[in-house]
Amino acid sequence: MSDARITLRLNDVELEEIDDFIARHPEFHNRSEFVRQVIMEYIRRAHEEEISRVPETAINAENPDPILLGLEEYVEYGYFRDMQDAITYILRECLKQGILTKILKEYTELVRSVYPDESLRISGGIRVKKR
């Protein structure tokens, strides 16, 4: 992958803000590195926000997933060693019965409906553009 140059116009106040920020944060060695990292972080957050708009993924600490709560109870009762053991068992059973393939196909269609203009593959829960 080669680097490309872009032109970014900023006024003196904006440049001063950036320079002051860089001076206080040594992890940024220069303006280019700062802008590059800020842009990529912005894109990452925008993707997370887009995905959170899909109802099945809108689960957080205030709104815990009842399925996970149920599995945690099974772990507490000793039916499974831990959550990974419970999830692995369920996925294996779903795979045996052909359910997992159907679920993944439906999920892929859902993601593609949210991002219709992009050619995507799903990798570890992260949207990745196909090359």
Backbone as CSV, one residue per row, in Angstrom:
resi,resn,N_x,N_y,N_z,CA_x,CA_y,CA_z,C_x,C_y,C_z
1,MET,0.844,-1.170,0.000,0.000,0.000,0.000,0.888,1.231,0.000
2,SER,0.653,2.126,-0.945,1.467,3.331,-1.022,0.762,4.483,-0.313
3,ASP,1.559,5.418,0.148,1.002,6.605,0.791,0.579,7.599,-0.268
4,ALA,-0.505,8.301,-0.017,-0.978,9.353,-0.911,-1.004,10.656,-0.131
5,ARG,-0.832,11.721,-0.824,-0.874,13.048,-0.186,-2.228,13.682,-0.425
6,ILE,-2.696,14.395,0.602,-3.919,15.176,0.455,-3.632,16.592,0.951
7,THR,-4.406,17.529,0.472,-4.278,18.903,0.936,-5.397,19.175,1.913
8,LEU,-5.043,19.748,3.045,-6.009,20.066,4.084,-5.815,21.535,4.447
9,ARG,-6.834,22.322,4.264,-6.748,23.751,4.569,-7.301,24.006,5.969
10,LEU,-6.478,24.621,6.808,-6.877,24.970,8.166,-6.489,26.422,8.426
11,ASN,-7.271,27.100,9.278,-6.882,28.466,9.617,-5.860,28.436,10.752
12,ASP,-5.333,29.587,11.094,-4.271,29.674,12.116,-4.728,29.175,13.480
13,VAL,-5.964,29.463,13.835,-6.489,29.027,15.133,-6.560,27.498,15.183
14,GLU,-7.058,26.883,14.114,-7.152,25.418,14.059,-5.770,24.781,14.127
15,LEU,-4.812,25.343,13.393,-3.442,24.812,13.439,-2.846,24.930,14.834
16,GLU,-3.096,26.055,15.469,-2.580,26.259,16.833,-3.182,25.243,17.793
17,GLU,-4.484,24.979,17.667,-5.140,23.965,18.504,-4.494,22.592,18.298
18,ILE,-4.271,22.236,17.051,-3.642,20.943,16.736,-2.237,20.883,17.311
19,ASP,-1.451,21.935,17.094,-0.070,21.948,17.599,-0.025,21.874,19.121
20,ASP,-0.934,22.590,19.790,-0.993,22.524,21.258,-1.355,21.116,21.721
21,PHE,-2.298,20.499,21.032,-2.704,19.139,21.387,-1.534,18.168,21.212
22,ILE,-0.843,18.268,20.086,0.303,17.386,19.816,1.387,17.585,20.871
23,ALA,1.604,18.817,21.286,2.619,19.103,22.306,2.286,18.428,23.634
24,ARG,0.996,18.301,23.943,0.568,17.663,25.197,0.425,16.152,25.087
25,HIS,0.466,15.619,23.858,0.273,14.179,23.632,1.433,13.631,22.798
26,PRO,2.460,13.150,23.462,3.664,12.694,22.741,3.451,11.479,21.847
27,GLU,2.288,10.815,21.948,2.044,9.678,21.054,1.896,10.127,19.602
28,PHE,1.636,11.414,19.407,1.566,11.976,18.057,2.879,12.713,17.790
29,HIS,3.614,12.257,16.800,4.930,12.839,16.524,4.862,14.056,15.612
30,ASN,3.787,14.158,14.832,3.664,15.288,13.913,2.197,15.446,13.500
31,ARG,1.926,16.505,12.748,0.552,16.787,12.324,-0.020,15.671,11.454
32,SER,0.786,15.167,10.538,0.298,14.112,9.642,-0.149,12.883,10.418
33,GLU,0.665,12.471,11.377,0.307,11.298,12.174,-0.960,11.569,12.974
34,PHE,-1.062,12.765,13.546,-2.249,13.148,14.298,-3.500,13.085,13.412
35,VAL,-3.459,13.730,12.259,-4.623,13.769,11.364,-4.982,12.368,10.900
36,ARG,-3.978,11.566,10.550,-4.222,10.195,10.085,-4.946,9.384,11.164
37,GLN,-4.447,9.448,12.408,-5.051,8.668,13.483,-6.447,9.175,13.842
38,VAL,-6.629,10.488,13.825,-7.942,11.049,14.143,-8.966,10.645,13.089
39,ILE,-8.587,10.681,11.838,-9.501,10.277,10.761,-9.890,8.812,10.906
40,MET,-8.913,7.948,11.137,-9.210,6.523,11.256,-10.088,6.238,12.481
41,GLU,-9.858,6.950,13.584,-10.694,6.782,14.774,-12.122,7.259,14.489
42,TYR,-12.251,8.348,13.769,-13.564,8.858,13.398,-14.318,7.819,12.557
43,ILE,-13.637,7.229,11.588,-14.257,6.215,10.733,-14.668,4.999,11.558
44,ARG,-13.788,4.554,12.466,-14.096,3.399,13.314,-15.348,3.657,14.144
45,ARG,-15.429,4.848,14.745,-16.600,5.179,15.564,-17.867,5.291,14.724
46,ALA,-17.747,5.844,13.540,-18.908,5.950,12.647,-19.415,4.563,12.278
47,HIS,-18.502,3.620,12.024,-18.913,2.244,11.697,-19.615,1.609,12.887
48,GLU,-19.080,1.822,14.090,-19.722,1.264,15.282,-21.125,1.840,15.454
49,GLU,-21.269,3.133,15.208,-22.583,3.773,15.324,-23.561,3.218,14.294
50,GLU,-23.101,2.999,13.072,-23.960,2.440,12.026,-24.434,1.049,12.417
51,ILE,-23.518,0.245,12.918,-23.878,-1.125,13.285,-24.816,-1.120,14.488
52,SER,-24.633,-0.163,15.405,-25.495,-0.134,16.589,-26.927,0.227,16.231
53,ARG,-27.151,0.770,15.033,-28.512,1.088,14.603,-29.300,-0.162,14.235
54,VAL,-28.611,-1.271,13.992,-29.289,-2.530,13.698,-29.816,-3.061,15.029
55,PRO,-31.123,-3.305,15.158,-31.717,-3.644,16.452,-31.038,-4.795,17.180
56,GLU,-30.631,-5.853,16.482,-30.035,-7.013,17.158,-28.720,-6.673,17.842
57,THR,-28.067,-5.604,17.455,-26.773,-5.281,18.049,-26.880,-4.162,19.069
58,ALA,-28.083,-3.665,19.342,-28.261,-2.551,20.265,-28.366,-3.052,21.701
59,ILE,-27.363,-3.771,22.146,-27.343,-4.330,23.493,-26.173,-3.683,24.219
60,ASN,-26.418,-3.186,25.424,-25.359,-2.555,26.193,-25.582,-2.833,27.670
61,ALA,-24.806,-2.171,28.515,-24.896,-2.431,29.951,-26.271,-2.078,30.517
62,GLU,-26.908,-1.033,29.954,-28.223,-0.651,30.447,-29.320,-1.573,29.921
63,ASN,-29.045,-2.264,28.820,-30.031,-3.117,28.174,-29.392,-4.478,27.886
64,PRO,-29.119,-5.268,28.941,-28.411,-6.532,28.727,-29.229,-7.520,27.899
65,ASP,-28.531,-8.335,27.157,-29.166,-9.332,26.303,-29.750,-10.444,27.186
66,PRO,-31.057,-10.675,27.110,-31.662,-11.725,27.947,-31.133,-13.117,27.637
67,ILE,-30.705,-13.340,26.408,-30.141,-14.648,26.055,-28.840,-14.868,26.817
68,LEU,-27.985,-13.848,26.835,-26.721,-13.978,27.566,-26.971,-14.125,29.064
69,LEU,-27.962,-13.405,29.580,-28.295,-13.550,31.002,-28.733,-14.984,31.308
70,GLY,-29.531,-15.551,30.405,-29.954,-16.937,30.583,-28.787,-17.906,30.549
71,LEU,-27.865,-17.695,29.612,-26.682,-18.560,29.533,-25.826,-18.431,30.795
72,GLU,-25.704,-17.210,31.303,-24.931,-17.008,32.534,-25.529,-17.806,33.694
73,GLU,-26.859,-17.892,33.725,-27.508,-18.697,34.764,-27.157,-20.173,34.610
74,TYR,-27.142,-20.675,33.378,-26.763,-22.070,33.148,-25.327,-22.329,33.604
75,VAL,-24.453,-21.364,33.381,-23.066,-21.497,33.842,-23.039,-21.521,35.370
76,GLU,-23.791,-20.604,36.001,-23.839,-20.552,37.469,-24.372,-21.854,38.063
77,TYR,-25.351,-22.491,37.386,-25.910,-23.758,37.867,-24.980,-24.942,37.613
78,GLY,-23.916,-24.713,36.852,-22.945,-25.768,36.611,-23.191,-26.609,35.367
79,TYR,-24.135,-26.210,34.515,-24.374,-26.951,33.284,-23.220,-26.800,32.298
80,PHE,-22.519,-25.676,32.389,-21.355,-25.403,31.531,-20.226,-24.880,32.411
81,ARG,-18.983,-25.094,31.945,-17.820,-24.611,32.693,-17.761,-23.084,32.724
82,ASP,-18.058,-22.465,31.566,-18.008,-21.013,31.442,-18.831,-20.604,30.225
83,MET,-18.881,-19.301,29.959,-19.682,-18.800,28.837,-19.166,-19.331,27.502
84,GLN,-17.844,-19.439,27.360,-17.294,-19.948,26.104,-17.761,-21.384,25.871
85,ASP,-17.771,-22.185,26.920,-18.234,-23.567,26.817,-19.704,-23.602,26.390
86,ALA,-20.540,-22.751,26.975,-21.967,-22.706,26.642,-22.177,-22.282,25.191
87,ILE,-21.493,-21.233,24.790,-21.656,-20.727,23.424,-21.135,-21.740,22.408
88,THR,-20.014,-22.368,22.699,-19.470,-23.375,21.795,-20.440,-24.539,21.634
89,TYR,-21.026,-25.000,22.735,-21.998,-26.090,22.667,-23.195,-25.707,21.791
90,ILE,-23.732,-24.522,22.024,-24.905,-24.074,21.259,-24.567,-23.937,19.779
91,LEU,-23.422,-23.362,19.467,-23.040,-23.219,18.063,-22.857,-24.568,17.384
92,ARG,-22.259,-25.527,18.090,-22.099,-26.869,17.505,-23.444,-27.510,17.220
93,GLU,-24.388,-27.379,18.162,-25.718,-27.944,17.959,-26.431,-27.256,16.790
94,CYS,-26.294,-25.940,16.717,-26.913,-25.203,15.600,-26.294,-25.619,14.269
95,LEU,-25.002,-25.841,14.260,-24.321,-26.264,13.036,-24.795,-27.651,12.618
96,LYS,-24.912,-28.573,13.575,-25.384,-29.921,13.279,-26.777,-29.905,12.653
97,GLN,-27.622,-29.021,13.132,-29.015,-28.977,12.684,-29.230,-28.039,11.494
98,GLY,-28.173,-27.447,10.994,-28.293,-26.551,9.847,-28.825,-25.170,10.186
99,ILE,-28.990,-24.885,11.449,-29.548,-23.597,11.875,-28.518,-22.482,11.731
100,LEU,-27.265,-22.778,12.052,-26.228,-21.751,12.024,-26.050,-21.170,10.625
101,THR,-26.059,-22.020,9.618,-25.924,-21.547,8.241,-27.055,-20.591,7.887
102,LYS,-28.261,-20.936,8.277,-29.427,-20.076,8.003,-29.289,-18.735,8.727
103,ILE,-28.892,-18.770,9.986,-28.735,-17.537,10.773,-27.675,-16.637,10.153
104,LEU,-26.529,-17.218,9.782,-25.448,-16.417,9.208,-25.846,-15.825,7.859
105,LYS,-26.594,-16.588,7.080,-27.069,-16.077,5.790,-28.007,-14.891,6.007
106,GLU,-28.942,-15.010,6.957,-29.872,-13.921,7.252,-29.136,-12.692,7.786
107,TYR,-28.124,-12.933,8.633,-27.351,-11.809,9.181,-26.592,-11.098,8.067
108,THR,-26.012,-11.851,7.154,-25.296,-11.259,6.028,-26.232,-10.398,5.196
109,GLU,-27.437,-10.891,4.941,-28.427,-10.105,4.186,-28.802,-8.829,4.932
110,LEU,-28.924,-8.923,6.253,-29.246,-7.746,7.058,-28.129,-6.709,6.959
111,VAL,-26.884,-7.145,7.108,-25.752,-6.222,7.029,-25.687,-5.597,5.642
112,ARG,-25.880,-6.385,4.614,-25.853,-5.844,3.248,-26.996,-4.860,3.001
113,SER,-28.123,-5.038,3.690,-29.213,-4.080,3.530,-28.879,-2.750,4.197
114,VAL,-28.071,-2.800,5.256,-27.637,-1.570,5.923,-26.551,-0.879,5.107
115,TYR,-25.696,-1.658,4.436,-24.587,-1.133,3.624,-24.727,-1.622,2.186
116,PRO,-25.753,-1.183,1.462,-26.026,-1.745,0.134,-24.993,-1.377,-0.926
117,ASP,-24.289,-0.288,-0.768,-23.377,0.179,-1.809,-21.961,-0.362,-1.666
118,GLU,-21.712,-1.152,-0.656,-20.364,-1.637,-0.417,-20.293,-3.145,-0.585
119,SER,-19.171,-3.595,-1.113,-18.905,-5.022,-1.188,-18.154,-5.383,0.089
120,LEU,-18.795,-6.175,0.962,-18.256,-6.414,2.293,-18.068,-7.885,2.586
121,ARG,-17.173,-8.132,3.514,-17.107,-9.442,4.143,-17.066,-9.176,5.636
122,ILE,-17.524,-10.094,6.426,-17.569,-9.913,7.866,-16.419,-10.708,8.465
123,SER,-15.614,-10.054,9.301,-14.459,-10.703,9.896,-14.459,-10.387,11.392
124,GLY,-14.746,-11.376,12.208,-14.732,-11.157,13.646,-15.679,-10.067,14.103
125,GLY,-16.807,-9.923,13.425,-17.769,-8.907,13.819,-17.448,-7.524,13.288
126,ILE,-16.400,-7.411,12.479,-15.992,-6.114,11.930,-16.213,-6.113,10.440
127,ARG,-16.823,-5.023,9.957,-17.028,-4.883,8.530,-15.689,-4.599,7.872
128,VAL,-15.368,-5.344,6.822,-14.126,-5.157,6.097,-14.452,-5.111,4.621
129,LYS,-13.972,-4.072,3.912,-14.215,-4.006,2.472,-13.443,-5.113,1.782
130,LYS,-14.088,-5.767,0.806,-13.410,-6.769,-0.001,-12.397,-6.078,-0.875
131,ARG,-11.299,-6.753,-1.135,-10.273,-6.187,-2.010,-10.326,-6.832,-3.344
